[in-house]
Amino acid sequence: MEPLVHVPISLPRRGSRARTASLHSQLRAAILDGRLKPGVRLPSSRALAATYRVSRNAVITAFELLLNEGYIETKRGSGTRVASALPGPSRRARPAPAGRFSDRINPMWRGVKPPAAAMDGPAPLSFTVGAPDRAAFPFDTWRRLSNDVLRRPGTQATTKPHPQGLPELRAAIAGHVSYARAVACGADDVVITSGAQQAFALLAHVLSTRGRMKVALEDPGYPRVRAAFAAQGARPVFVPVDAGGMMVEHMPADARVVCVSPSHQFPLGSVLSAQRRRALLDLCERRSTVIIEDDYDGEFRFAERPLDALQTLDGSQLVFYVGTFSKCLLPELRLGYIVTPPWARAALVAAKSIFDGGSNSLTQAVLARFIAEGHLARHVRRMQRDYAGRRDKLLAGLRDTCARWLEPLPSIAGLHFATRLKVHRDEDIVIARARAEGVRVNGLRPYYAGEPAMRGLALGYGEIRDASIEEGLRRLQRALAATASRRRG
């Protein structure tokens, strides 16, 4: 069946001489205001005449007028289509009066800029923070498991997702975090999320009281945690971080939620000491404060024995443990999880059902198989060795090439470490100069809530391949030297 014109056409009564002119003007108006978009195929003159009960000659005449005016085009074999380039501006191109409807937007979101468009692909010389080695992902295994799941129609993988997540994935995650991080939980304690960012948004949604609740955040810290609570009207208070992690003694007495990354502080890389872990748990228990533990890259560790997760030490059901597969597998999976205390489970699942109804069931089913068959553990072991080698090479290379400008901060986990700029430099200028040299790096400034206590760079080693580290450091050295020369000039 040929396509019809899905726009209302109202023509004068039969016998009127204005029917052709009216058909032409209404089709022209539909093209101008975007109801008939460029490239859309129009029905044949015979079909259009039958649809609107006009003579075929009237339709042909209207088409000829539109063709002469440049609003439609004809090509042999593809029929008549709306022209790809229209003459003159369309009605919808006229801007609305500035600010006419802007007061309908929540004040927090007025004037914000959307995230920058994604790059075409990973740069060969990228020290970007938080990016894993996508090329090392076991795509063949994932493809095989996906095909196997799709051969079983009618299973939970091909039905409407449950907001809490597939039971088999929740059970697999409970086993994984028990083995990898000594987190004690069962399948019922796990809520599947669309990445760690949604986990923070859900927790902020459930735990925040607009305008009244204070949330304690690390400074510097992860900006999206800050944004998630601010969007719910919570009042952020910022707690400084040093070599021993969050300075618990500076936590305000009236904070009702504290967000912390104890195993690999983001972005400085420090570890919350055992003494401070105990102090934080005791303090929060006395004050009825809950803890959100962000263990964003806890699978990758470069020390003999990691400190226990806060959730492992928690005997009072204070801790929400947030994990993600963005670092150990792929960010594009968009899957994370919350290990929640039982008292908050129902509220989180209800909030998840409002947010999106449930994460993708097919991806959940494949990931459940991937974990249960041991592929995740094998992949993590292999990448642990690879990342350890890259980390060692990057640290050694910094000592050889950039020691004059950069001092690495201690870090025993994750996919990045922070460095301090030894001499005064504008981070933005260093980053821009490095980009001009073909190297991507991150500065520390965006992670501070206010004036940075330290200037430096965060260097990731997940995305860059081992063979490219040396060249990347040479170019970074040139960028640092160039900024030094510019400053003297």
C-alpha positions in Angstrom: 0.0 0.0 0.0 1.3 3.5 -0.9 1.9 5.9 2.0 -0.7 8.5 2.7 -0.2 12.1 3.7 -0.9 12.1 7.4 -1.9 15.7 7.6 -5.5 17.1 7.7 -6.6 18.4 4.3 -9.9 20.3 4.2 -11.0 21.3 0.7 -13.9 23.5 -0.5 -17.0 21.7 -1.7 -17.1 19.9 -5.0 -17.4 22.2 -8.0 -15.4 25.0 -6.5 -12.6 26.4 -8.6 -10.6 26.9 -5.5 -10.1 23.2 -4.7 -6.7 22.9 -6.6 -5.4 26.1 -5.1 -6.5 25.0 -1.6 -4.8 21.6 -2.0 -1.6 23.2 -3.1 -1.5 25.8 -0.3 -2.2 23.2 2.4 0.5 20.8 1.1 2.9 23.7 0.9 2.0 24.7 4.5 2.6 21.2 5.8 6.0 21.1 4.2 7.0 24.5 5.6 6.0 23.8 9.2 7.6 20.4 9.2 4.6 18.1 9.3 5.9 16.8 5.9 9.6 16.4 6.5 12.3 16.6 3.8 12.7 13.3 2.0 9.3 12.0 2.9 7.7 10.1 -0.1 4.4 11.5 -1.2 1.6 9.2 -2.5 1.0 9.0 -6.3 -1.4 11.5 -7.8 -4.0 8.7 -8.3 -3.8 7.6 -4.6 -3.9 11.2 -3.3 -6.9 12.0 -5.6 -8.8 8.9 -4.2 -7.9 9.8 -0.6 -9.2 13.4 -0.7 -11.8 12.9 -3.4 -10.5 15.3 -5.9 -9.8 14.9 -9.6 -6.4 13.5 -10.5 -5.8 16.6 -12.7 -6.2 18.8 -9.6 -3.5 16.8 -7.8 -1.2 16.9 -10.8 -1.6 20.6 -11.1 -0.9 21.1 -7.3 2.2 18.9 -7.6 3.5 20.8 -10.6 3.2 24.1 -8.7 5.1 22.6 -5.7 7.7 21.2 -8.1 8.2 24.6 -9.8 8.5 26.3 -6.4 11.1 23.8 -5.2 9.1 22.2 -2.4 9.0 18.7 -3.9 11.3 16.7 -6.2 10.8 13.7 -8.5 13.3 11.0 -9.3 12.8 8.0 -11.5 12.2 4.9 -9.4 11.7 6.7 -6.1 8.5 8.7 -6.8 7.7 12.2 -5.6 9.3 13.3 -2.3 9.5 16.5 -0.2 12.6 18.3 -1.3 15.7 17.8 0.8 16.6 21.5 0.7 13.5 23.8 1.0 13.4 27.3 -0.4 13.2 30.0 2.3 12.9 29.5 6.1 10.3 27.2 7.6 7.8 28.4 10.1 9.3 26.3 12.8 12.7 27.9 12.3 11.3 31.2 13.8 12.6 31.4 17.4 10.1 31.7 20.2 10.4 34.8 22.3 13.4 34.4 24.6 12.5 33.1 28.1 8.8 32.8 27.3 8.6 29.3 28.8 11.9 29.1 30.7 10.2 29.7 34.1 8.5 26.3 33.7 12.0 24.6 34.2 13.2 23.7 37.6 15.7 26.5 38.6 18.5 23.9 39.0 18.3 23.0 35.3 18.0 26.5 33.8 21.0 27.5 31.7 22.8 24.1 32.1 24.7 22.8 29.1 24.1 19.2 28.0 27.0 16.8 28.1 29.5 17.0 25.2 28.9 14.7 22.4 30.8 11.4 22.6 34.1 11.2 20.7 34.2 9.0 17.6 36.2 6.4 19.5 38.9 6.1 22.1 42.0 8.1 21.4 45.2 6.1 20.9 46.9 8.3 23.5 44.2 8.7 26.2 44.8 8.9 29.9 41.1 9.5 30.5 39.8 8.6 34.0 37.3 5.8 34.4 37.6 4.3 31.0 38.2 0.5 30.8 39.9 -1.3 27.9 36.9 -1.9 25.6 39.0 -3.8 23.1 39.8 -6.5 25.7 36.1 -7.2 26.4 35.3 -10.9 25.5 32.8 -10.1 22.8 32.8 -13.6 21.3 31.7 -15.0 24.7 29.1 -12.3 25.2 27.7 -12.9 21.6 27.5 -16.6 22.2 25.6 -16.2 25.5 23.3 -13.6 23.9 22.4 -15.9 21.1 21.7 -18.7 23.5 19.4 -16.5 25.6 17.5 -15.4 22.5 16.9 -19.0 21.4 14.7 -19.4 24.5 11.6 -17.2 23.9 9.2 -16.8 26.7 11.8 -16.7 29.4 12.2 -13.8 31.8 14.9 -12.4 29.5 12.3 -11.7 26.8 9.5 -10.5 29.1 8.8 -7.2 30.8 11.5 -6.6 33.4 10.9 -6.5 37.1 12.0 -3.2 38.7 14.3 -5.1 41.2 16.0 -7.0 38.5 16.2 -10.6 37.3 16.5 -13.0 40.2 19.3 -15.0 38.5 21.4 -11.8 38.0 20.8 -10.7 41.6 21.9 -14.1 42.8 25.0 -13.9 40.6 25.9 -10.5 41.9 25.4 -11.6 45.5 27.9 -14.4 44.8 30.3 -12.1 43.0 30.5 -9.4 45.7 30.8 -12.0 48.4 33.8 -13.5 46.6 35.5 -10.3 45.3 34.8 -7.9 48.2 33.5 -10.0 51.1 30.2 -8.2 51.0 27.6 -10.3 52.8 24.2 -10.3 51.0 21.7 -12.4 49.3 19.8 -12.0 46.1 16.9 -10.3 47.9 19.3 -7.5 49.0 20.3 -6.5 45.5 18.5 -3.9 43.3 19.6 -3.7 39.7 20.2 -0.2 38.3 21.0 1.3 35.0 24.6 2.0 36.0 26.0 3.6 39.2 24.6 7.0 38.2 21.0 5.7 38.4 21.9 4.1 41.8 22.8 7.5 43.2 19.7 9.1 41.7 17.5 6.4 43.2 19.1 6.8 46.6 18.9 10.5 46.5 15.2 10.2 45.5 14.4 7.8 48.4 16.6 9.4 51.1 16.3 13.1 50.5 13.9 15.5 52.2 13.7 18.6 50.1 15.2 21.7 51.7 15.7 20.1 55.1 18.2 17.2 54.7 22.0 17.6 54.8 24.2 15.2 52.9 27.9 14.9 53.6 30.0 14.6 50.5 33.8 14.1 49.9 35.6 17.2 48.6 37.0 16.6 46.0 34.5 14.0 44.9 32.3 12.6 42.2 30.3 15.5 40.7 27.4 13.3 39.7 26.7 12.2 43.2 26.6 15.9 44.2 24.2 16.6 41.3 21.9 13.7 42.2 21.3 14.9 45.7 21.1 18.6 44.7 18.4 17.7 42.2 16.3 16.3 45.0 16.7 19.5 47.1 19.2 18.1 49.6 21.7 20.5 51.2 25.2 19.3 50.4 28.0 19.9 53.0 31.6 19.1 52.0 34.1 17.1 54.0 37.8 17.4 53.1 39.9 14.4 52.1 43.5 13.7 52.9 45.9 10.8 52.5 43.7 8.7 54.9 40.5 9.4 53.0 37.5 11.4 54.2 38.4 13.3 57.3 35.6 11.9 59.5 36.2 14.4 62.3 35.0 17.2 60.0 31.6 15.6 59.3 28.7 17.8 60.4 26.6 16.6 63.2 23.3 17.2 61.4 24.2 15.3 58.2 21.7 12.5 57.7 23.4 10.8 54.7 27.2 10.5 54.0 28.6 9.5 50.6 32.0 8.0 50.6 34.4 6.1 48.2 36.5 4.4 50.9 38.4 1.8 48.9 39.7 4.1 46.2 38.7 7.8 46.9 37.6 9.5 43.8 39.6 11.2 42.3 42.6 11.4 44.7 43.0 7.6 45.1 43.4 7.5 48.9 42.1 4.6 51.0 39.9 5.3 54.0 42.0 4.0 56.9 40.8 1.2 59.1 40.6 3.6 62.1 38.5 6.0 60.1 36.2 3.2 58.8 35.4 2.2 62.4 35.0 5.8 63.5 32.7 6.6 60.6 30.5 3.6 61.3 30.3 4.3 65.0 29.6 8.0 64.4 26.8 7.2 61.9 25.2 4.7 64.2 25.1 7.2 67.1 23.6 9.9 64.8 21.2 7.6 62.8 23.1 8.6 59.7 23.1 6.3 56.7 26.1 5.7 54.5 26.3 5.3 50.7 29.5 3.3 49.9 30.7 3.9 46.3 32.9 0.9 45.3 33.2 2.0 41.6 36.4 0.0 40.7 36.9 -2.3 43.7 37.7 -5.3 41.5 41.1 -4.0 40.6 43.6 -3.8 43.5 47.4 -3.6 43.7 48.0 -4.4 47.4 48.4 -7.6 49.3 45.1 -7.5 51.0 42.3 -4.9 50.6 40.6 -3.3 53.6 37.1 -4.7 54.2 34.2 -2.8 52.6 32.1 -0.7 55.0 29.2 -2.9 54.3 31.1 -5.9 55.5 31.8 -4.1 58.8 28.3 -2.7 59.2 26.3 -4.4 62.0 23.5 -1.9 62.1 22.1 -1.8 58.5 23.5 1.6 57.8 25.3 1.0 54.5 24.1 1.1 50.9 26.8 -0.5 48.8 26.9 0.7 45.2 28.7 -1.3 42.5 28.9 -1.1 38.7 30.1 -3.1 35.7 31.2 0.0 33.9 34.9 -0.5 35.0 35.3 -4.2 35.1 33.4 -4.8 31.8 31.8 -2.1 29.7 30.1 1.3 30.5 27.8 0.6 27.5 26.1 -2.3 29.4 24.5 0.4 31.6 24.2 -2.0 34.6 25.0 -1.4 38.2 23.5 -2.4 41.5 22.7 -1.4 45.1 23.1 -3.8 48.0 20.5 -2.3 50.2 19.5 -2.8 53.9 16.2 -4.6 54.1 14.4 -1.6 55.5 14.9 0.4 52.3 14.4 -2.3 49.7 10.7 -1.7 49.0 11.2 2.0 48.6 14.1 1.6 46.2 12.2 -0.9 44.1 9.2 1.4 44.0 11.4 4.3 42.9 13.1 2.2 40.3 9.7 1.2 38.9 8.9 4.9 38.5 12.2 5.8 37.0 12.2 3.3 34.1 10.2 0.2 35.0 13.2 -2.0 35.1 16.6 -2.4 33.4 16.9 -4.3 30.1 16.0 -8.0 30.8 18.0 -9.4 27.9 21.2 -7.7 29.0 20.6 -8.8 32.6 20.1 -12.4 31.5 23.3 -12.5 29.5 25.2 -10.9 32.4 23.8 -13.4 34.8 25.1 -16.3 32.6 28.4 -14.4 32.1 29.0 -14.2 35.9 27.6 -17.7 36.7 29.8 -19.4 34.2 32.9 -17.8 35.6 33.7 -15.4 32.7 33.6 -12.3 34.8 36.1 -13.7 37.3 38.4 -14.8 34.5 38.2 -11.4 32.7 38.9 -9.5 35.9 41.9 -11.7 36.7 43.3 -11.1 33.2 42.7 -7.4 33.3 44.1 -7.1 36.8 47.5 -8.3 35.4 47.2 -6.0 32.3 46.2 -2.9 34.3 49.0 -3.6 36.9 51.5 -3.7 34.1 50.2 -0.4 32.6 50.1 1.2 36.0 53.7 0.3 36.8 54.9 1.5 33.4 53.0 4.8 33.7 54.5 5.4 37.2 58.0 4.6 36.0 57.6 6.8 32.9 56.4 9.7 35.0 59.5 9.5 37.1 61.6 9.5 34.0 59.9 12.2 31.9 57.6 14.3 34.0 59.0 14.3 37.5 59.9 18.0 37.2 56.2 18.9 37.0 54.1 16.0 38.4 54.1 14.1 41.7 51.9 10.9 41.7 49.7 10.5 44.8 49.6 7.1 46.5 47.0 4.8 45.1 46.6 1.0 45.4 43.5 0.4 43.4 41.3 1.2 40.4 42.1 2.4 36.9 43.7 5.8 37.6 45.8 7.7 40.0 46.0 11.4 40.7 49.1 13.6 40.4 49.9 17.0 42.0 51.3 19.8 39.8 54.6 20.7 41.6 54.7 24.2 40.2 51.8 26.6 39.7 50.0 25.9 36.4 46.5 26.5 35.1 45.1 23.0 34.7 42.9 24.1 31.7 45.9 25.3 29.8 47.8 22.1 30.5 44.9 20.0 29.4 44.4 22.1 26.2 48.1 21.9 25.4 48.1 18.2 25.9 45.0 17.8 23.6 46.9 19.8 21.0 49.7 17.2 21.3 47.1 14.4 20.8 46.8 13.4 24.5 43.7 13.3 26.6 44.0 13.9 30.4 41.7 15.0 33.2 42.3 17.9 35.7 41.4 17.8 39.4 39.6 21.2 39.5 36.1 19.9 38.3 35.9 17.5 41.2 36.2 20.2 43.9 33.0 21.9 45.1 34.8 25.2 45.6 38.4 26.5 45.2 40.7 23.5 44.7 43.0 22.7 47.6 45.4 21.2 45.1 46.0 21.5 41.3 46.9 18.4 39.3 46.0 15.8 36.8 44.3 12.5 37.1 45.8 9.9 34.8 43.9 6.8 33.7 45.5 3.6 32.4 42.5 1.6 31.4 42.0 2.9 27.9 45.6 3.4 26.8 47.4 0.3 25.5 50.8 -0.7 27.0 52.7 0.1 23.8 51.3 3.7 23.7 52.2 4.8 27.2 55.7 5.9 26.5 54.7 8.0 23.5 51.8 9.5 25.5 54.1 10.6 28.3 56.5 12.1 25.8 53.7 14.3 24.4 52.5 15.1 27.9 56.0 16.2 28.8 56.0 18.5 25.8 52.7 20.0 26.9 54.0 20.6 30.4 57.2 22.2 29.1 55.3 24.4 26.7 53.1 25.8 29.5 56.2 26.5 31.6 57.7 28.4 28.7 54.5 30.3 28.1 54.3 31.3 31.8 57.9 32.7 31.7 57.0 34.6 28.6 
